[in-house]
């Protein structure tokens, strides 16, 4: 509910531009990156997952409504930091839990279904935000209403049984090696591909900012993001499950290429047309074809007793790449042109495609 109105709140209320937006998102995501690795390593050591989920989801759920307290974009950095720290604490343990909860042949299905449920909420939230904006509810009151799902989320985590991983994993000595070079070579190569792609994958908020600049009315911005989330919710499970049968590579290549096409087109589009809705739908296809499949690939390539560490590295690489991605994107967007910013992201996506094919095309 809050994500699609954040750029509207930032530009209309706090009077910040793309450069500030890139700095906020970049710092927030990068700050949580080391926590993603640390939480993954400690899950392997201690075989306990629920505490990480409780703190991670709780911190994020509570901090988001606090956006109402921000009176400047600098204050918003601290609030976004709390949200991203919560994500950093929960992401790797959650992914390790999903990987351990299903048969190896169903990794794509498990991660695809997780992404479908995540985006199911991202469909309902923006629709609710649209209805509230249409009813002329203020941004401040919308942020206050977000406390309700936050409390429900924390309650659901509290009643969650302790993770299946605790029953499957054996205690691991605290001297477990978390170093990158100790990961299998194919996994290290895949992390390089993901890192290259993520350098161009700036915050999704820029997509909504671009839509607003192209003339989409503010109340329709949440609906546009709901459209993306609907596509992801509908396609994540079938596409990720398809990767269990045909392999991860075809889905990742299609997804990265779709991202490149969308970003190049958005950079050169000069007005809001029907093509904009098509591009946002295609962006949803990219997300559906990659989010769950990337994690299924990590689960495939990681040793069973090192999955927490592997997902820690994966989530950290993605998070660290988002710092230069969002900052550079914001600077190019404001100082040069949207075409320069979106063009760089598209180039990174197509380069990741080529590298992925070179290393995994023959496997």
N, C-alpha and C positions, 0 to 999 in steps of 0.2 A: 504493500500500500504506500509506503514512504519512498521507495526507490525512484519511481518515475516523477515524483514531485520535487525531489531534491534539487535537480538543476533549475527548476522554476523558482524554488525558494531561494536558491543561491544567487540567481541573477536578478530576480524581482525584488527581494527583500534585503539581501545582504549586499547587493550591487557589486558582485564579483564577476570576473570574466573567465574565459577558457584557461588562461594561465594559472589563476588561483585554483580553478577546478582541478587541473592536472596536478598541481602541487598537493592538494588535499588528498586526492585519491592515491597518488603515488606514495606519499609518506605513510598513509594509513595501511596500505597493502604491504609495503616493504617492512614496516615495523612488526607485522605479525609473522613474517616469513621464518625467522629463526625459531619462533615458538612452534611452528609446524614441524620442523625437524626435531626439536627437543621433545615434543609430546609424542611423536612417533617412536623415537628411541626408547623413551621410558615405558611406553606400552609394551614393547618387546621385552623390557627388563622385568616389569612388575606384573604383566598380564592382567591389568585392571583397566577397564575402559569407561565405565559409567561415571566415575568422578570427573573425568575430562569432559564428557558430554554435558554434565550438569553445569560445570563452571563455564564452559564455552558457550553453550546455548543461553545460559542465564545472563552472562555479561552482555552478549550481543542483544538479547531481547530487551534488557533494561535500558541500555545506552541509547538505542535508536530513538525512542520517544523524547529523550533529553535534548534532541536537536532544537526543540522549542526554546531552549535557554540561550542559544547562540545569538549574539548581537553583532558579530563580525565573522568573516570567513576564517580568521585566525582561531577564534574560539571553536569553530566547527571542526578544526583539525583534531583537537583533544577528544571530542565526542566520537568522531569517526575512528580514532585510534582505539578507543575502548571497544567499539564494534568489531574492528579487525582483529584485535587481540583475542576476543572471544572466538572468532573464526579460526585463528591460528591454533588455539588450544584444542578445538574439537575436530578439525578437518582430518588429520592423519589417523587418530584413534577411530573415528567413524569409518573411514575407508578400510582400515584393517579389520574392523568388525564385519563389514559387508563381505570382504574377500574371504574371511574365515567361515562365514555363515552358509555358504553355498558350495556346491561342487565346482571344481576348476572349470568344467565345461559350461558353467552358467555364470561366469564372471560378467559377461556382457549384459545378460539379462538383469542381474542384480544391480549393477551400477546404472543401467538404463532406467530401471524402475525407480531407483532413488532420484534420478534427475527428473523423471516424469512427475513424481510427487512434489518435488521442490518447485517445479514450474507450474504445477496445478495451483499451488498457493499464490504464485506470481501471476496467475490469470485472475483469480478472485480479488486479490489486493488492488491492482490498478483499476478494475471495474468499480470497486467500492470507492477508490479515490476519485474517479470520474464523477460518480453520482454525488459525492460530497462537494466537489468543486462546482458542479452544476447547481447544487442547492446553496451555493455561495457560502459554504463553510470555510472559515479561515484556515490558513496553513497551520497556525498554532493549535487549533482545535483538532485538526486531523492528526497531528503528532501526538496529542493527548489520547486520542482514541486508540492509537497503536499500543497503548498499555494493555488493552484487553487481550489481544492475541499473544502478547508477551507473557502474561501471567498463565495463560492456557498452555503455552509451549513449555514453560518451566514445570508446570504440573505434570505434563505428559512424560517428561524426562524423569521426574521423581518416581513414577510408577513403573518405569522401564526395568525389567529384570537385569541382573548383572550379565555382562556380555558373554556370548557363547565362546569367545576367544579364551576366556579364563578357564574353561573346561578342556580346551583343546591344546593350549600352549603349555609347555614345560617351563619352569622358572629358568631364566637365563642369567648367567653371571653378570654382575654390574660392570664388568670390564668389556662388555660387548663393544665391538668396533663399529663406530658410526661413520668412518671415513669414506669419502666418495670412491676412492680407488679400490675399496674392498667390495663394491657392488659388482655384479656380473657385467661384462663388457657390453652385451646387447642393451642392458638397462641403462648403462651410462650413455650410450649413443642415443637412446631414445630421449633421455633427459636433455641432451644437447639440442635435439630437434624441437622439443617442447619449449626450451628456453629461447631458441631463435624465433619461433612463432610468437611466443608471449611478449617479446620485445616490441612487436608491432600491435599487440592486442591491448590497446589502451582501454580505460574504463568505458563501460557501456553507456555511461552518462553522456558521453560525447555524441552518441547516436541520437539521443533525445534532444540535446542542445542543437544539433544540426537540423533535426526535424522542425524545431521551433523557428530557427533562422530561415528555413525554406518556406515558412508560412503556415505551418500546422497550428491551429488554434490551441491555446493552453489546455482547455478541458479535454481535448482529444489526445494530448500527449500520453496520459496514462493508458488510454485505449490502444494506442499504437504499440506500447510495450506489452499490454495484455495480449495483443495479437501474436507477438513474438513468443511469449510464454505459452500460449495455447498451442502453437505449432510444436514447440519443444515438448510440451506435456503429451501431445498425441504421438509424436514420432520417436521420442527417446527410447522407449521400451522396445518397439519393433526394430529400430535400426541397431541399437546396441545388441539385441538378441540375434540379429542377423550376423553380426560380427562373430558370434560363437560358431556360426556355420561356415561363413565364407572367409573368415580371417579379419584381423583388425585393420590391415593396411588399406584395403579399398575404401572403407568408411572414412578413415582419417584423410586420405588423399582427396576424396570428394568434399569433405567438410572444410579442409584448409583452402581448397580452390574456391569454394562458395564464399568463404570469408573474403578472399582476395578480390573477387568480382564485386561483392557488395561494397567494400570500402573504396575501390577505385570509382565505382559509379556514384557513390555518395559525395565523393570529393569534387566531381565535375558537374553534378546536378545543380541547376540554377534556380529551380522553383519547385514548389510542391505539386506533384502530379500523381496519377495513379501508379506510376512506376515506383514511387516511394514506398507504397504499401507492399508492392511485389518484392522490393529489396529487403524490407523488414521481414517478410515471410521467408525469403531465402536465407536471411541471417538466422532465423529460427531453425532452418534445416541444418546450417553449419553447427549450431550448438547441439542439436539433437544427435548429429552424426559423430561428434567428437568428445563431448564432456564425459559420458559414461564409457566410451570406447577407450579413451586415453587411460583411464583408471583401470579398466580391465586389462589393458596392455601391461601396465605396471604390475598388476597382480600376477599376470602370466610370467613375467620375466624375473620376478623377485623370489628368492628362496622363502619357503613357508615360515621359517623362524625369523625372517628379517623383513616381513611385510610392513610392520610399523615404521621401521627405518626407511624402507624404500618409499613408502608414501610420504614420509617426512621430507625426504629429498625432493620428491616430485612436487609437493605443495610448496616447498621453500623456493625451488627454482622458478615456479610460476609466480610466486609472490614477489621475489626479488626483481624479476624482469618487469613487473608492473610499475616499479618506481621510475626507471628511465622511460618506460613506455608512456605513462600518463603525463609525466613532466615534459618530455620532448614533444609529445603530441600537442599539449596545450600551448607550448611556446610557438611551434610551427603554425598552429591554427590561428593564433592571435597576431604573430609577427609577420608571417608570410601570407598564407591562405589556407582555407580548408582543404583544397586540392593537394597541397604539399603534405599536410598531416595525414590525410587518408591515403595518399599515394605511397608514403613510406610504409604504412601498415600493410597495404596490399603487397608491396615488394617483399616484406618479411614473410608473409604467408606463402607466396609462391616459392621463395627460397627454401622454406621449411619442407614444402612438397618435394622439391628436387632432392634434398638431403635425405628425407625419409625413404624415397624410392631407391636411392643409391645404396643405403645401408640395409634396407629390409626388403627390397623388391625381389630378391632372389631366394628369400627364406620361405 
